[in-house]
Amino acid sequence: MPKLKIAALPDDKPVKVATELPASVHRDLVAYAEALAHESGQRIDPVKLIAPMLARFMATDRGFAKARRTGQSPRVGEGEG
């Protein structure tokens, strides 16, 4: 099995956010949690994966990083990668 991009979940003070996910995204999130549990040997609540996935996405978005460096608001759809 290929190495997953999300590894250990950091222990951080949470901020409660309520949102709705499309059913297909929820199914994929559950499947990802199952794959992670298979790889790591520990069961993971799929909801706990949302924050590290979003953090990884933002950390690897070059357009967002550039906008943060220059103090500008990124424009949706105009990212570099």
PELINSUL-V888428 format. One record per backbone hydrogen bond with DSSP energy under -0.5 kcal/mol. NH is the residue of the N-H (numbers start at 1). CO is the residue of the C=O. If there is no record, write none. Layout:
BEGIN
{{NH	CO} {NH	CO}}
END
This chain:
BEGIN
{{7	5} {10	8} {12	10} {26	22} {27	23} {28	24} {29	25} {30	26} {31	27} {32	28} {33	29} {34	30} {35	31} {36	32} {37	33} {38	34} {39	35} {40	36} {41	37} {48	45} {49	46} {50	47} {52	48} {53	49} {54	50} {55	51} {56	52} {57	53} {58	54} {59	55} {60	56} {61	58} {62	60} {65	61} {66	62} {67	63} {68	64} {69	65} {70	66} {71	67} {72	67} {74	72} {76	74} {78	75}}
END
